[in-house]
């Protein structure tokens, strides 16, 4: 990544596999744990957003987006 720290939130439709979604939900629940009644208090939609954002940051989406060859 180029080191810029300013970010914005963009709401977008993203296609992911069912298996990826299942993994995010299962891992988010496992990470959050359940309360004494066995209820999981985790927003899985936020978890999907967080994990995609983390992936984009770690895989240097900024450089990918700047490459004109990725638009053809």
N, C-alpha and C positions, 0 to 999 in steps of 0.2 A: 504494500500500500504506500501511497505517496506521503503519508504522515498528516494529512489534513484531519482535523478533529471535529469540524462542524458537520453535523448531520441533520437531516430532516426525515420525517416519517412520511412514507408514500404508501397509500393503500392501493394494492394491485391484485389482480387475479393471477394466481400462479398455479400451473399444472404440476402436481406431484403424484407419485404412485400411491395407491391405497396402502401398500406396505410401508412406505415412508410415513404416511399419516398415522398409521397404527403404531409405528415405532415411537413417534413423537408423543402420542397420547399415553402409551404404556410407560415410557421413560419419565414423562412429566408427573404421572401419578406416583411412580416409584420414588422419584426424587422428593415429592411433596409429602408422601406418606398419608395415612388416613388418621382421622381423629378417633376418639374413644368409642364412637359409634360405628366406625368403619367407613365413614364418609370421606371422600377425597375433596379437599378444598383447593382446587387448582383450575385456573382458566386455561383450558387446552388451546383455545384460539390464540391467546397471548403466547403460549408456549411455542406454537407453530411460528408465529411472527418472530419470536426471540431466536429460535434455532435457525431460521432462514437468514435473519440479520447477522447472526454469528458466522454462519457459513460464508455469506457474501464478504464480510470483513476479513475473515481468515484466508479466503481464496482470492483476494484482491480484485473484487468486482470493479473497482474504479479503473484499473488498468484495462481490464476486459472491455468496459464500456467505452473507453477512449479509442480503442482500436477499430478503425473504420472497416476493416475486413470482417468483423463480426456482424456487420449489418447487411451483408450481401448473401 
